[in-house]
């Protein structure tokens, strides 16, 4: 399906982001796509945030900026400021990918790509949890538990045991200036497909098999036979190069690779289920410990790790068509998006909401279930079969997919034409500095 895990859901006659919803201001590929396609980015609106530990709020934002600064200093010292600087340093290194790709350099493995950006530090982050990574960087356990973990839970449905690199990406996803595309982020995908003038065959790929065909000029050529089912029945087509942009883990896409010797890699690691439940209703402030519901003023609630908590986060959402709307009073009826690992039961719904009238649920195998140690799946599955989704095991995000796609396009081109000097070059950062 074009767009993958980008999708909208309709509630009360308006569409809301149900999948990937936020884009960082330094995501240059996505910014370029939006500009080239003539799409627009609406003004952001932000409500107030609270962090709930299952018994009480350990932190609540104020509408006064200076009070928030004082609260953060009181609770966490200079940890929040240091975190911003730490994430900024990682982003500065990650930004090197745009220079490399603008000069057409490519990488044959995700680890090689990350090493070219951040050296051994980035590779070590793949094999350490964000908890261990940040403790080594001097952050307090209290800050990791009460601030970092809730951010992991809202962005990846997992705690501080995810790898350090995806953890840093998650923290960048809590930055200011985050944006989305008016009308839905999925418009980027459909827009790029239209702009490319590519032929889209709506169907389900069943199998891929290597075939040998005679050439008119003599000799033979190897091609890939792709078999698929479409509305008009089953069919096959022959291709020189195949790029796979769907997860192959646990047979999520059910593609069979026939007669490859040796057999192509099989990936057994699983993707993590996140359930997004959209509710039009009034939140039950007393569930979150408010004795006087009229004092409840939060539009977003993140949660810490607590086995008794059945939600990862809950927040008021705005429609993709028009996010200029004022944030409705949290105690009034609004559209809330609840993230949880399992579908919410009626009893759980009645705990969170004092009243509600419409509910829609979207289950996602949203991102990898991150565990250590981790080696990313290969980019090159076979001579001319390339796999884009392996990069998700370093970090899953719209921009990471765009980086993987650009890399695979460059890599397949250079390998086809034998441009070995454009693949896996060492010390690219220094090399490009001296060229300028």
Secondary structure as GFF3:
##gff-version 3
##sequence-region A 1 436
A	DSSP	beta_strand	8	11	.	.	.	ID=ss1
A	DSSP	beta_strand	14	17	.	.	.	ID=ss2
A	DSSP	alpha_helix	28	36	.	.	.	ID=ss3
A	DSSP	beta_strand	48	52	.	.	.	ID=ss4
A	DSSP	beta_strand	57	60	.	.	.	ID=ss5
A	DSSP	alpha_helix	65	76	.	.	.	ID=ss6
A	DSSP	alpha_helix	79	94	.	.	.	ID=ss7
A	DSSP	alpha_helix	96	102	.	.	.	ID=ss8
A	DSSP	alpha_helix	110	126	.	.	.	ID=ss9
A	DSSP	alpha_helix	130	136	.	.	.	ID=ss10
A	DSSP	alpha_helix	141	143	.	.	.	ID=ss11
A	DSSP	pi_helix	144	148	.	.	.	ID=ss12
A	DSSP	alpha_helix	149	156	.	.	.	ID=ss13
A	DSSP	alpha_helix	164	172	.	.	.	ID=ss14
A	DSSP	alpha_helix	186	196	.	.	.	ID=ss15
A	DSSP	beta_strand	203	214	.	.	.	ID=ss16
A	DSSP	beta_strand	220	230	.	.	.	ID=ss17
A	DSSP	beta_strand	233	239	.	.	.	ID=ss18
A	DSSP	beta_strand	242	244	.	.	.	ID=ss19
A	DSSP	three_ten_helix	249	251	.	.	.	ID=ss20
A	DSSP	beta_strand	256	258	.	.	.	ID=ss21
A	DSSP	beta_strand	271	283	.	.	.	ID=ss22
A	DSSP	three_ten_helix	285	288	.	.	.	ID=ss23
A	DSSP	three_ten_helix	293	295	.	.	.	ID=ss24
A	DSSP	beta_strand	298	303	.	.	.	ID=ss25
A	DSSP	beta_strand	313	316	.	.	.	ID=ss26
A	DSSP	beta_strand	334	340	.	.	.	ID=ss27
A	DSSP	alpha_helix	346	352	.	.	.	ID=ss28
A	DSSP	beta_strand	353	368	.	.	.	ID=ss29
A	DSSP	beta_strand	380	382	.	.	.	ID=ss30
A	DSSP	beta_strand	385	387	.	.	.	ID=ss31
A	DSSP	three_ten_helix	389	393	.	.	.	ID=ss32
A	DSSP	alpha_helix	398	417	.	.	.	ID=ss33
A	DSSP	three_ten_helix	420	422	.	.	.	ID=ss34
A	DSSP	alpha_helix	428	435	.	.	.	ID=ss35
###
